[in-house]
Amino acid sequence: MHGSRHDYTAVRGDHYIRLAGQLADVDRPALKAALAGARPATGTGTPSPPPRPVERGDLPTSGDGAPDNEVGPGG
């Protein structure tokens, strides 16, 4: 602990995990539980792209691509 902050570190093999937070925001049991549940990262470290473009539904099929903010009947 130092002032209003505290941190905890766990060493596992050739790496370590360090968690920190404000005393008022997170308590010791929460930090300890987070350390106990931590797992090594897997993959390349970059998220994979979505399988296809996301359909927004508010973009017109023609024009400059600005969102369609028109108000329909009733409001």
Secondary structure as GFF3:
##gff-version 3
##sequence-region A 1 75
A	DSSP	beta_strand	5	12	.	.	.	ID=ss1
A	DSSP	beta_strand	15	22	.	.	.	ID=ss2
A	DSSP	alpha_helix	28	37	.	.	.	ID=ss3
###
